[in-house]
Amino acid sequence: MKQKDLLALVEEFESPLYVYDSEKITSQYQRLTNAFKNVNSLRINYAVKALSNLSILKLFKQLGSGLDTVSLQEVQLGLKIGFSPDKIIFTPNGVSLEEIEQVAQLGAQINIDNLSILEQFGTRHPKVPVCIRINPHVMAGGNSKISVGHIDSKFGISIHQMPHLLRIIENTKMHVNGIHMHTGSDILDIEVFLYASEILFETAKHFKDLEFIDFGSGFKVPYKEGDIETNVEELGQKLTQRFNEFCKEYGRELTLAFEPGKFLVSQAGYFLVKVNVVKQTTSTVFAGVDSGFNHLIRPMFYNAQHRIENISNPKGRERFYSVVGYICETDTFASNRRINEINEGDILCFYNAGAYCFSMSSNYNSRFKPAEVLWHKGKGLLISKRETFEDIIRNQLVVDFEKTEKQKVTS
Ligand SMILES: *Cc1c(COP(=O)(O)O)cnc(C)c1O
């Protein structure tokens, strides 16, 4: 997107503001499907938790995508926008049997990731097809906050538990129609990913009625200079070949599924904030903006480095800044970052603000969540309104202390 368009959107919708470029989302989706064009049957299930706005889900529906969901409410969002339930997979962790049953009732594909629930669900609903989430214990890169395949991870059923898993299936006569892995949020190394896939293929041989194999996600996109990006074209070529071979061995055409979030929406997003104050201390220059970790928590939570540009003064002399928020906590977005000279009132743009940014925002400090705009065919379309004071107090009830005291006395 052009900086002048972003500035115009802040003029129109005010700051802080999230903007998503529909063209970028579309091209990422097409890049992925294109990389796997030689697979007989491919399913992309967009991971709703990355960015769950209804209009974004509608865009994915138009693209032909399915959805990957982690809560009953995410399933309901998908249904609300018109996804047919068989296009929705439910891949939760640590949720109750009741929630899984509710989702099964709605007709979405269930994915179970522990033996306890598997046994209970299989006993009660042997006819409902389930997918099984395997933990292949492979670290597909990333740091410990985002790698979920390792031995201490809470995700998935360990491959070392296969004998018990198979016994449960035999005892309950339940129907397994898919197997799944999601090894972490960053595929750094295609070879490591392919290695994990081999474990999944080995596992798949134990099940006779599979319809699909789901390879999860973990596609990496660059956030800062020098970051590597998953080479999806190379992955597509190598995995397609192995997958097609496997289908021959298995004796049936299976669907190859992925469930990316970040890859599809991260780079499409821009977060625009206004500089409230430039504050010089003895050691640094702070740029204090009209936002904080209530709107964008990734820098503090994951040490994520989002590129920041001063789009009000793109030709200005570069200086070193610490960009901080207005929350009464240490909420540093970036320290010692080289940015074009910042003046109070300037608009700063955070890049890669599509995935896990708005969807992780909160009302901390009783602040409003930002508005969200979809940039579509040269127009800015409002897709969620900025909150108001009414939103902050909507569910709150004020106790009438005097009345409760009186009731005590009379009763
Ligand atoms: C979060 C999640 C994803 C999406 O991961 P990205 O890194 O955003 O691509 C996919 N599958 C499952 C099960 C998840 O929990």
The ligand as an ORCA input file, in Angstrom:
! r2SCAN-3c Opt
* xyz 0 1
  C      -2.507    -20.743     15.491
  C      -2.648    -21.965     14.725
  C      -2.372    -21.986     13.365
  C      -1.865    -20.780     12.593
  O      -0.503    -20.560     12.816
  P       0.278    -19.424     11.990
  O       1.626    -19.410     12.564
  O      -0.450    -18.139     12.207
  O       0.248    -19.804     10.570
  C      -2.590    -23.165     12.693
  N      -3.034    -24.274     13.326
  C      -3.290    -24.289     14.643
  C      -3.785    -25.529     15.274
  C      -3.104    -23.150     15.392
  O      -3.360    -23.186     16.704
*
